[in-house]
Amino acid sequence: MIRTADRNGHITEEDSFQNRLLEKIYGCAAGRALIRPLVTPGVSIAMGKLLDSRISSAIVKPFIKMNHLDMSDYEERKYTSYNDFFKRRIRTGARRIDMESGHFISPCDCRVSVYPVDAHAGLRIKHTEYTVEELLKNPSLGKRYQGGYVWILRLCVQDYHRYIYPDHAKESRRVRIPGILHTVNPVANDVYPIYKENSREYSLLKTENFRTVLMMEVGALLVGKIENRPRRSFVERGDEKGNFAFGGSTIVLLTEKNAVKPDNDILENSRVGIETRVLMGEKIGESF
């Protein structure tokens, strides 16, 4: 059962067919063996090609109806494929980007959780132990984020799948780490260390207000692509960084010790296993 809170403290329990199915698949050895071929990059690439085809546009309207999507937030247009719909652009003014310099904002529509990084650069996400070195394949970066926070921003298929930069920043080169593509549903993280196994890409953002923030996009089940825009040496808060192709995905942020203080509701919800629903550009923390 996935529990989600809004910013007013109202908690909902998500018991969808998809969640129940994933619990059965990942909850037993037979199910995990069955799904093993589906998490390979080749299958996601093939699915991506299918969802880029014109024939896939036939499932757009049923998807909107099944997920009760409010399309008034999006540009009104005809979609040439399912992926064209999935990567749709939000209409101007549908999201407010908080431009207060001391406010740390979410780069995407998501369900956010935040966890402390200990003095040895270790962290615990749900029931799984990680180190920053394992996430990034880089031992030197682990030291930078000791005593800071890791932010897990999980996007569902219903969410807006474009994402922005959280502050004015200089961006480093990007590092791509190949891997497989498990679902990012929390049930999978109970079984597999998905954030160090899934395909991912990260860069360092030397920000104006929050020191150096690491921003990492994580691919997920049936997500064939992380589609980042060409890198620029300097970016503005709210600039579009990229988008995911089909499926749920995750953005991981790492913030340094005494750089960002998470909002109390997000911190408290995370401590008891509740994700907090936020929108792109919304405040989720503040500078110390």
FIRONU-648316 format. One record per residue: residue in one letter; x, y, z of N, C-alpha, C, O in turn. Coordinates in steps of 0.2 Angstrom, whole numbers, padded with zeros to 4 digits, always signed. Atoms other than C-alpha are relative to their C-alpha. Layout:
BEGIN
AXYZXYZXYZXYZ
...
***
This chain:
BEGIN
M+0004-0006+0000+0000+0000+0000+0004+0006+0000+0009+0007+0004
I-0003-0006+0000+0007+0017-0005-0004+0005+0003-0009+0007+0001
R+0003-0006-0004+0003+0032+0006+0003+0006-0003+0009+0007-0003
T-0002-0006+0002+0004+0049-0001-0004+0006+0003-0010+0005+0005
A+0004-0006-0003+0000+0066+0007+0001+0006-0004+0006+0007-0008
D+0000-0007+0003-0004+0083+0000+0003+0005+0005+0005+0003+0010
R-0003-0005-0004+0003+0099+0007-0004+0002+0006-0002+0006+0010
N+0005-0002-0005-0012+0101+0018+0000-0006+0005-0004-0005+0010
G+0000+0005-0005-0008+0085+0027-0005-0006-0001-0006-0011+0003
H+0005+0006+0001-0022+0074+0019+0003-0006-0003+0007-0005-0008
I-0004+0006+0002-0016+0056+0017-0005-0004-0004-0010-0005-0002
T+0003+0004+0004-0022+0045+0003+0004-0007+0000+0010-0007+0000
E-0003+0007+0001-0019+0026+0001-0001-0002-0007-0007-0003-0009
E+0000+0002+0007-0015+0020-0016-0001-0008-0001+0004-0011+0001
D+0001+0008+0000-0022+0002-0019-0002-0001-0007-0007-0005-0008
S+0002+0001+0007-0022+0002-0038+0001-0007-0003+0005-0010+0001
F-0002+0006+0003-0022-0013-0049+0007-0001-0002+0010-0006-0001
Q-0007+0000+0002-0005-0008-0055+0005-0002+0006+0009-0006+0006
N-0004+0001-0006+0002-0008-0037-0001-0007+0002+0004-0010+0004
R+0001+0006-0002-0006-0024-0033+0004-0005-0004+0006-0010-0002
L-0003+0005+0004+0001-0033-0048+0008+0001+0001+0011-0005+0001
L-0008+0000-0001+0019-0026-0045+0002-0003+0007+0007-0006+0007
E-0002+0003-0006+0018-0032-0027+0000-0007-0001+0004-0011+0002
K+0000+0008+0001+0014-0050-0033+0006-0002-0004+0009-0007-0003
I-0005+0001+0004+0027-0049-0046+0007+0000+0004+0011-0005+0003
Y-0006-0001-0003+0041-0042-0036+0000-0004+0007+0006-0004+0010
G+0001+0003-0006+0035-0051-0020+0002-0008+0000+0002-0011+0006
C-0002+0007+0000+0040-0069-0025+0005-0001-0006+0006+0002-0011
A-0005+0001+0004+0054-0077-0034-0002-0002-0007+0001+0000-0012
A+0002+0002+0006+0044-0084-0048-0002+0007-0004-0001+0007-0010
G+0002-0007+0003+0037-0066-0052+0006+0004-0002+0006+0006-0008
R-0007-0003+0002+0055-0059-0052+0003-0003-0006+0006+0001-0010
A-0003+0003+0006+0061-0072-0064-0004+0002-0006-0001+0002-0012
L+0004-0002+0005+0046-0068-0075+0001+0007-0003+0001+0007-0009
I-0001-0007+0002+0050-0050-0076+0007+0002-0002+0008+0007-0005
R-0007-0002+0001+0068-0051-0078+0002+0002-0008+0005+0006-0009
P-0001-0002+0006+0068-0051-0097-0003+0007-0002+0000+0011-0007
L+0003-0007+0002+0057-0035-0097+0004+0006+0002+0003+0011+0000
V-0003-0006-0003+0069-0024-0087+0007+0001-0004+0010+0006-0003
T-0006-0002+0004+0083-0025-0101-0001+0006-0004-0007+0007-0006
P+0001-0006+0004+0086-0010-0111-0002-0001-0007-0006+0003-0010
G+0002+0002+0007+0083-0019-0127-0008+0000-0001-0011+0002-0006
V+0007+0000+0000+0065-0022-0122-0003+0007+0000-0008+0008-0003
S+0003-0007-0001+0062-0004-0117+0001+0004-0007-0003+0008-0009
I-0001-0003+0007+0070+0002-0134-0005-0002-0005-0008+0002-0009
A+0005+0002+0004+0058-0009-0143-0007+0003+0001-0011+0004-0003
M+0007-0003-0002+0043-0003-0133+0000+0007-0002-0005+0010-0004
G-0001-0007+0001+0049+0015-0136-0002+0001-0008-0005+0006-0010
K+0002-0001+0007+0048+0012-0155-0007-0001-0002-0010+0002-0006
L+0007+0001+0001+0031+0005-0154-0004+0006+0002-0009+0008-0001
L+0004-0006-0002+0025+0020-0144+0001+0006-0004-0002+0011-0003
D-0002-0006+0004+0033+0032-0156-0004-0001-0007-0004+0004-0011
S+0004+0001+0006+0022+0024-0170-0007+0003+0000-0010+0004+0005
R+0007-0003+0001+0006+0032-0177-0005-0004+0003-0010-0002+0006
I+0005+0004-0003-0004+0017-0172-0001+0000+0007-0006-0001+0010
S+0000+0000-0007+0000+0019-0154-0005+0006+0002-0007+0007+0008
S+0004-0006-0002-0010+0036-0154-0007-0003+0002-0011+0001+0005
A+0007+0002-0001-0026+0025-0153-0001-0001+0008-0007-0002+0010
I+0001+0001-0007-0023+0022-0134+0001+0006+0004+0000+0006+0010
V-0001-0006-0004-0021+0040-0129-0007+0002+0003-0007+0003+0009
K+0007-0001-0003-0040+0043-0126-0002-0005+0005-0004-0002+0011
P+0001+0005-0006-0042+0027-0116+0004+0001+0006+0002+0001+0012
F-0004-0002-0005-0027+0032-0106-0002+0006+0004-0002+0006+0010
I+0003-0006-0003-0034+0049-0102-0006-0002+0004-0006+0001+0010
K+0006+0001-0003-0050+0042-0097+0001-0005+0006-0002-0004+0012
M-0002+0004-0006-0043+0028-0086+0003+0003+0006+0002+0001+0011
N-0003-0003-0006-0032+0039-0076-0003+0007+0002+0000+0010+0006
H+0003-0006-0002-0044+0054-0075+0004+0006+0000+0004+0010+0004
L-0004-0006+0001-0032+0066-0082-0004+0006-0002-0008+0006-0006
D+0003-0006+0002-0037+0084-0082+0005+0004-0005+0010+0006-0004
M-0004-0003+0005-0031+0090-0099+0000+0007-0001+0003+0010-0006
S+0000-0007+0000-0035+0108-0096+0007+0003+0001+0008+0009+0000
D-0007-0003-0001-0017+0110-0090+0005+0000-0006+0010+0003-0005
Y-0004+0002+0006-0010+0105-0107-0002+0004-0006-0008+0006-0007
E+0001-0003+0007-0008+0113-0124-0005-0005-0004-0005-0011-0004
E+0005+0004+0004-0023+0108-0135+0003-0002-0007+0004+0003-0011
R-0002+0002+0007-0017+0098-0150-0001-0007-0001-0003-0011+0003
K+0001+0007+0002-0018+0082-0159+0007-0004+0000+0012-0001-0002
Y-0006+0003-0002-0005+0069-0154+0001-0006-0006-0004-0009-0008
T-0002+0004+0006+0004+0059-0168+0001-0007+0003+0002-0012-0001
S-0002+0007-0003+0009+0044-0156-0002+0001+0007-0003+0006+0010
Y+0001+0000-0007+0007+0039-0138+0006+0004+0003+0005+0007+0008
N-0006-0003-0003+0025+0045-0134-0001+0008-0001+0001+0012+0003
D+0001-0007+0001+0020+0062-0142-0004+0003+0005-0003+0008+0008
F+0004-0002-0005+0006+0063-0130+0003+0000+0007+0003+0004+0011
F-0003+0000-0007+0016+0057-0115+0005+0005+0001+0006+0007+0007
K-0005-0005-0001+0029+0070-0118-0003+0007-0001+0001+0012-0002
R+0004-0007+0001+0016+0084-0120+0002+0005+0004+0005+0004+0010
R-0002-0006-0003+0020+0101-0115-0006+0004+0004-0011+0004+0001
I+0005-0003-0004+0010+0110-0101-0001+0007-0003+0004+0010-0006
R+0001-0006+0003+0002+0126-0106+0003+0006+0005+0004+0005+0010
T-0004-0006-0003+0010+0143-0101-0005+0002+0006-0011+0003+0005
G+0003-0002-0006+0005+0148-0083-0003-0006+0004-0006-0004+0009
A+0003+0006-0003-0001+0130-0078+0004-0002+0006+0001-0005+0011
R-0005+0001-0006+0014+0129-0066+0003+0006+0002+0005+0010-0002
R-0003-0006-0002+0020+0143-0055+0007-0002+0003+0008-0006+0007
I-0007+0001-0002+0039+0143-0053+0002+0005+0005+0002+0011+0004
D-0002-0004-0005+0044+0149-0036+0007+0003-0001+0012-0001-0001
M-0007-0003+0001+0058+0162-0039+0003+0003+0006+0008+0007+0005
E-0003-0003-0006+0061+0167-0021+0007-0004+0001+0008-0010+0001
S-0006+0002+0000+0080+0165-0020+0002-0006+0005+0006-0010+0004
G-0002+0005-0005+0081+0155-0004-0005-0006+0000-0004-0010+0005
H+0005+0006+0001+0067+0143-0009+0003-0005-0004+0004-0004-0010
F-0003+0005+0004+0073+0126-0015-0007-0003-0003-0011-0005+0001
I+0006+0002+0003+0060+0120-0028+0001-0007-0003+0006-0010-0004
S+0000+0007+0003+0055+0103-0035+0000+0001-0008-0003+0006-0011
P-0001-0001+0007+0061+0101-0053-0006-0003-0004-0006-0003-0011
C+0005+0004+0004+0045+0091-0058-0006-0001+0004-0006+0000+0010
D+0006+0003-0003+0028+0085-0054+0002-0007+0003+0004-0011-0001
C-0003+0007-0003+0031+0070-0042-0003-0001+0007-0007+0003+0010
R+0001+0001-0007+0029+0062-0025+0007-0001+0003+0011-0005+0001
V-0007-0001-0003+0044+0067-0015+0001-0003+0007-0003-0003+0011
S-0002+0002-0006+0053+0059-0001+0008+0002+0001+0011+0003-0004
V-0006-0003-0002+0069+0065+0008+0003-0004+0005+0000-0005+0010
Y-0003+0004-0005+0082+0055+0018+0007+0003+0001+0010+0006-0004
P-0007-0002-0002+0098+0060+0027+0006-0004-0003+0005-0010-0003
V-0006+0004+0002+0115+0055+0020+0005+0000+0006+0006+0006+0009
D-0004+0001-0006+0126+0049+0035+0007+0003-0001+0009+0004-0006
A-0007-0002+0000+0144+0054+0039+0005-0004-0004+0010-0002-0005
H-0004+0005+0004+0150+0039+0029-0003+0000-0007-0001-0004-0011
A+0003+0000+0006+0140+0044+0014-0005-0006-0002-0006-0007-0007
G+0005+0006+0001+0127+0030+0017-0007+0003+0001-0008+0008+0004
L+0006-0002+0000+0109+0032+0015-0005-0006+0000-0003-0011-0003
R+0005+0006+0001+0093+0021+0017-0006+0003-0003-0009+0008+0000
I+0006-0002+0004+0079+0023+0005-0005-0006+0001-0004-0011-0002
K+0004+0006-0001+0064+0013+0011+0003-0005+0004+0006-0004+0010
H-0004+0006-0003+0071-0004+0016+0007-0002-0003+0009-0007-0001
T-0006+0002+0004+0086-0003+0005+0006+0005+0002+0005+0011+0002
E-0006-0004-0002+0104+0003+0010+0004+0001-0006+0004-0003-0011
Y-0004-0002+0005+0114+0013-0002+0006+0004+0002+0006+0006+0008
T-0005-0005-0001+0130+0023-0003+0000+0005-0006-0002+0003-0011
V+0000-0005+0005+0132+0039-0013+0005-0003-0006+0004-0002-0012
E-0005+0003+0004+0147+0030-0021-0003-0005-0005-0002-0005-0011
E+0003+0005+0004+0136+0016-0027-0005+0003-0005-0006+0001-0011
L+0005-0003+0004+0123+0028-0034+0004+0003-0006+0001+0003-0012
L-0004-0004+0005+0136+0038-0044+0006-0003-0003+0009-0001-0008
K-0006+0003+0003+0150+0026-0047+0006+0004+0001+0010+0005-0004
N-0005-0005-0001+0161+0039-0040+0002+0002+0007-0002+0005+0011
P-0002+0000-0007+0170+0038-0023+0001+0008+0003-0001+0009+0008
S-0001-0007-0003+0175+0057-0022-0006+0004+0001-0006+0008+0006
L+0006-0004-0001+0158+0063-0024-0004-0002+0007-0008+0002+0009
G+0003+0002-0006+0152+0053-0009+0002+0005+0006-0002+0006+0010
K-0003-0004-0006+0163+0064+0003-0004+0007-0001-0005+0010+0005
R+0003-0007+0000+0155+0080-0004-0007+0000+0003-0009+0005+0006
Y+0007-0001-0002+0137+0075+0001-0001-0004+0007-0007-0005+0009
Q+0001+0003-0007+0141+0067+0018-0004+0005+0005-0002+0011+0005
G+0003-0004-0005+0129+0074+0031-0006+0004-0004-0009+0008+0000
G+0005-0004+0004+0117+0081+0017-0006-0004+0000-0008-0008+0004
Y+0006+0003+0001+0101+0075+0010+0000-0003-0007+0003-0001-0012
V+0002+0002+0006+0095+0064-0004-0007+0000-0001-0011-0002+0003
W+0007-0001+0001+0079+0068-0012-0002-0004-0006+0001-0004-0011
I+0002+0005+0005+0069+0055-0022-0007+0003-0002-0012+0003+0002
L+0006-0003+0003+0056+0063-0034-0003-0005-0005+0000-0005-0010
R+0003+0005+0004+0045+0049-0041-0005+0002-0004-0010+0005-0001
L+0005-0001+0004+0035+0052-0056-0004-0006-0002-0001-0011-0003
C+0004+0005+0002+0020+0042-0060-0002+0001-0007-0001+0006-0010
V+0002-0001+0008+0013+0039-0078-0005+0005-0001-0006+0008-0006
Q+0005-0006+0001-0001+0052-0074+0003+0007+0000+0000+0012-0001
D-0003-0006-0002+0012+0065-0070+0002+0004-0007+0003+0000-0012
Y-0003-0004+0006+0019+0079-0082+0008-0002+0000+0011-0002+0005
H-0006+0003+0000+0035+0071-0088+0006+0004-0003+0011+0002-0005
R-0006-0004+0002+0046+0086-0092+0002+0003+0007-0001+0003+0012
Y-0003-0002-0007+0058+0093-0078+0004+0006-0002+0007+0007-0007
I-0004-0007+0001+0067+0110-0075+0006+0000+0005+0007-0005+0009
Y-0006-0001-0005+0083+0116-0066-0003+0003+0006-0007+0008+0005
P+0003-0003-0006+0079+0120-0048+0003+0007+0002+0001+0010+0007
D-0003-0007-0001+0091+0136-0048+0004+0002-0005+0006-0002-0010
H-0005-0002+0005+0102+0147-0058+0007-0004+0002+0008-0004+0008
A-0006+0004-0001+0118+0137-0060+0004-0001-0006+0002+0000-0012
K-0004+0002+0005+0133+0132-0069+0000-0008+0000+0000-0011+0005
E+0001+0007+0000+0131+0114-0075+0007-0003-0003+0010-0001-0008
S-0005+0004+0002+0145+0101-0076-0001-0004-0006-0007-0004-0009
R+0001+0005+0006+0148+0088-0090-0005-0005+0003-0006-0006+0009
R+0004+0006-0002+0135+0074-0089+0003-0007+0000+0007-0008-0005
V-0003+0007+0000+0139+0057-0084-0006-0005+0000-0011-0005+0003
R+0005+0005+0001+0128+0042-0090+0002-0006+0002+0008-0009+0001
I-0002+0006-0003+0128+0026-0081-0005-0005-0003-0011-0005-0001
P+0004+0005+0003+0121+0011-0091-0003-0005+0005+0001-0006+0010
G+0002+0004-0005+0110-0001-0082-0007-0004-0003-0008-0003-0009
I+0007+0003+0002+0093-0011-0082-0005+0005+0002-0004+0011+0004
L+0005-0004-0001+0076-0004-0080-0006-0003+0004-0011-0004+0001
H+0005+0002-0004+0066-0009-0065-0005+0005+0001-0004+0011-0001
T+0005-0006-0002+0050+0000-0060+0003+0004+0005+0006+0001+0009
V-0002-0004-0006+0053+0014-0048-0006+0000+0005-0005+0004+0010
N+0005+0001-0005+0037+0009-0039+0003-0002+0007+0008-0007+0006
P-0004+0002-0006+0042+0008-0020+0000-0008+0001+0005-0010+0005
V+0000+0007-0001+0038-0011-0020+0006-0003-0003+0009-0008+0000
A-0006+0003+0003+0053-0014-0031+0006+0001+0004+0011-0003+0004
N-0006-0002-0004+0065-0005-0020+0000-0004+0006+0006-0004+0010
D+0000+0005-0006+0060-0017-0006+0004-0006-0002+0006-0010+0003
V-0003+0006+0002+0068-0031-0016+0007+0001-0004+0011-0002-0003
Y-0006-0001+0004+0081-0023-0028+0003+0007+0002-0001+0012+0003
P-0003-0007-0001+0093-0008-0025-0001+0004-0007+0004+0005-0010
I+0001-0002+0006+0085+0000-0040+0004+0006-0002+0005+0007-0008
Y-0004-0006+0002+0094+0017-0039+0007-0001-0002+0010+0004-0004
K-0007+0001+0002+0111+0009-0041+0000-0005-0006+0005-0007-0008
E+0000+0005+0005+0105-0004-0054-0003+0003-0007-0001+0001-0012
N+0003-0002+0006+0094+0006-0066+0004+0005-0004+0009+0008-0001
S-0003-0005+0004+0100+0017-0081-0001+0007+0003-0006+0008+0005
R+0000-0007-0003+0104+0035-0075+0005+0004-0003+0010+0002-0006
E-0005-0005+0003+0112+0051-0080+0000+0006+0005-0005+0008+0008
Y+0000-0006-0005+0118+0065-0068+0005+0005-0002+0010+0004-0006
S-0005-0006+0001+0127+0082-0068+0000+0003+0007-0005+0003+0011
L-0001-0005-0005+0133+0094-0055-0002+0007-0001+0000+0009-0007
L+0002-0006+0001+0124+0110-0053+0003+0005+0005+0001+0004+0011
K-0003-0005-0005+0135+0124-0045-0005+0006+0000-0005+0011-0004
T+0005-0004+0000+0120+0134-0040+0001+0007+0004+0006+0007+0007
E-0001-0006-0003+0118+0152-0034-0002+0000+0007+0001+0004+0011
N+0003+0000-0007+0109+0148-0018+0000-0006+0004-0001-0006+0010
F+0000+0006-0004+0111+0130-0013+0007-0004-0001+0007-0010+0000
R-0007+0004+0001+0130+0126-0016-0001-0004-0006-0004-0003-0011
T+0000+0005+0005+0133+0111-0027-0006-0005+0000-0005-0009+0005
V+0005+0005+0000+0117+0101-0031+0001-0005-0005+0003-0003-0011
L+0000+0005+0005+0118+0084-0040-0007-0001-0002-0011-0003+0002
M+0006+0001+0003+0104+0081-0051+0000-0006-0005+0004-0006-0010
M+0000+0006+0004+0101+0063-0058-0007-0002-0002-0011-0003+0002
E+0006+0003+0002+0088+0056-0069+0001-0007-0001+0006-0010-0003
V-0001+0007-0001+0084+0038-0067-0006-0003-0005-0012-0001-0004
G+0005+0004+0004+0075+0027-0081-0003-0005+0004-0001-0007+0009
A+0004+0005-0004+0062+0015-0076-0003-0005-0005-0002-0005-0011
L+0003+0005+0004+0052+0000-0083-0003+0003-0006-0008+0007-0005
L+0003-0002+0006+0048+0002-0101+0001+0008-0002-0002+0010-0006
V-0002-0007+0002+0056+0020-0101+0007-0001-0004+0012-0003-0001
G-0005+0002+0004+0068+0018-0116+0005+0006+0000+0011+0005-0002
K-0004-0006+0001+0075+0036-0115+0000+0005+0006-0006+0006+0008
I+0000-0006-0004+0080+0050-0104+0002+0005-0005+0008+0005-0007
E-0001-0005+0006+0079+0065-0116+0002+0007+0003-0002+0011+0004
N-0003-0007-0002+0090+0079-0109+0001+0005-0006+0003+0002-0011
R-0002-0005+0005+0092+0095-0119+0007+0001+0000+0011-0001+0005
P-0007-0001+0000+0109+0100-0125+0003+0004+0006-0001+0009+0008
R-0003-0003-0006+0120+0105-0110+0002+0007-0002+0005+0009-0007
R-0002-0007+0001+0123+0124-0108+0005+0001+0006+0003-0002+0012
S-0005-0001-0006+0137+0131-0096-0004+0003+0005-0002+0002+0011
F+0004-0003-0005+0124+0142-0087-0007-0001-0001-0009+0000-0007
V+0007+0001+0001+0106+0139-0084-0004+0004+0005-0001+0006+0010
E+0004-0004-0004+0092+0148-0076-0005-0004+0004-0007-0009+0001
R+0005+0003-0003+0080+0143-0063-0007-0001-0004-0009+0004-0006
G+0007+0000+0004+0064+0136-0072+0002-0002-0007-0003-0004-0010
D-0001+0002+0007+0073+0132-0088-0001-0008-0001+0000-0011+0004
E+0001+0007+0001+0068+0115-0095+0006-0004-0001+0010-0002-0006
K-0006+0004+0001+0081+0102-0093-0001-0006-0005+0004-0008-0008
G+0001+0006+0004+0073+0087-0102-0007-0003+0002-0011+0000+0005
N+0006+0004-0002+0059+0074-0101+0002-0007-0001+0007-0009-0003
F+0000+0007+0000+0056+0056-0099-0004-0003-0006-0009+0001-0008
A+0004+0004+0005+0049+0044-0113-0005-0004+0005-0005-0003+0011
F+0005+0004-0003+0035+0032-0108+0002-0003+0007+0007-0006+0007
G-0001+0003-0006+0033+0026-0090+0001+0004+0006+0002+0010+0005
G-0002-0004-0006+0036+0031-0072+0007+0001+0000+0011-0004-0002
S-0007-0001-0001+0053+0038-0068+0001+0004+0006-0003+0005+0010
T-0002-0003-0007+0063+0046-0054+0005+0005-0002+0010+0004-0006
I-0006-0005+0000+0074+0062-0052+0003-0001+0007-0001+0000+0012
V-0003+0000-0006+0086+0060-0038+0005+0007+0001+0009+0008-0004
L-0004-0006-0002+0094+0076-0030+0004-0001+0006+0002-0005+0011
L-0005+0000-0006+0109+0077-0018+0002+0007+0002+0004+0010-0002
T-0002-0007-0003+0112+0092-0007+0005-0001+0005+0004-0005+0009
E-0006+0000-0004+0127+0096+0003-0003+0001+0008-0008+0004+0009
K+0002-0001-0007+0127+0097+0022-0001+0008+0001+0003+0012-0001
N+0002-0007-0002+0119+0113+0029-0001+0005-0007+0001+0011-0006
A+0001-0004+0006+0115+0119+0011-0008+0001-0001-0010+0006-0003
V+0007-0001+0000+0096+0115+0011-0003-0003+0006-0002-0009+0008
K+0004+0003-0006+0084+0112+0025-0007-0002-0003-0011+0002-0006
P+0006+0002+0003+0069+0101+0019-0006+0003+0004-0006+0004+0010
D+0006-0002-0004+0051+0107+0023-0002-0005+0005-0001-0011+0003
N+0002+0004-0006+0045+0100+0039-0005-0006-0002-0004-0012+0000
D+0005+0005+0002+0030+0091+0031+0003-0006-0004+0002-0012-0003
I-0004+0005+0004+0041+0082+0018+0004-0004+0004+0005-0010+0003
L-0005+0004-0004+0054+0077+0031-0004-0005+0005-0002-0010+0005
E+0004+0005-0004+0041+0070+0043-0004-0005-0003-0004-0011-0001
N+0003+0005+0004+0031+0061+0030+0005-0005-0002+0003-0011-0002
S-0005+0005+0002+0047+0053+0024+0002-0005+0005+0003-0011+0004
R-0002+0004-0006+0051+0047+0041-0004-0006+0002-0002-0011+0004
V+0005+0005-0001+0035+0037+0042-0002-0004-0007-0007-0007-0007
G+0001+0003+0006+0036+0031+0024-0006+0002-0004-0009-0001-0008
I+0006-0003+0004+0023+0043+0016+0004+0005-0005+0008+0009-0003
E-0002-0005+0005+0027+0052+0000-0004+0006+0000-0010+0006+0001
T+0004-0006+0000+0022+0070-0002-0001+0002-0008+0004+0003-0011
R+0002-0002+0007+0013+0076-0018+0002+0007-0001-0001+0011+0002
V-0002-0007+0002+0021+0092-0026+0000+0001-0007+0000-0004-0011
L+0000-0002+0007+0021+0101-0042+0006+0003-0002+0010+0006+0002
M-0006-0003+0003+0035+0107-0053+0000+0007+0002-0005+0011+0001
G-0001-0007-0002+0042+0124-0047-0002+0001+0007-0002+0007+0010
E+0003-0001-0007+0034+0121-0029+0006+0000+0005+0010-0004+0004
K-0005+0000-0005+0045+0125-0014+0000-0007+0004-0006-0009+0006
I-0001+0006-0004+0051+0109-0005+0005+0001+0006+0006-0004+0010
G-0005-0001-0005+0065+0116+0006+0002+0008-0001+0000+0012-0004
E-0003-0007+0000+0075+0132+0009+0007+0000+0002+0010-0005+0005
S-0007-0001-0002+0093+0138+0011+0001+0001+0007-0004+0004+0011
F-0002-0001-0007+0101+0137+0028+0002+0008+0001+0003+0010+0007
***
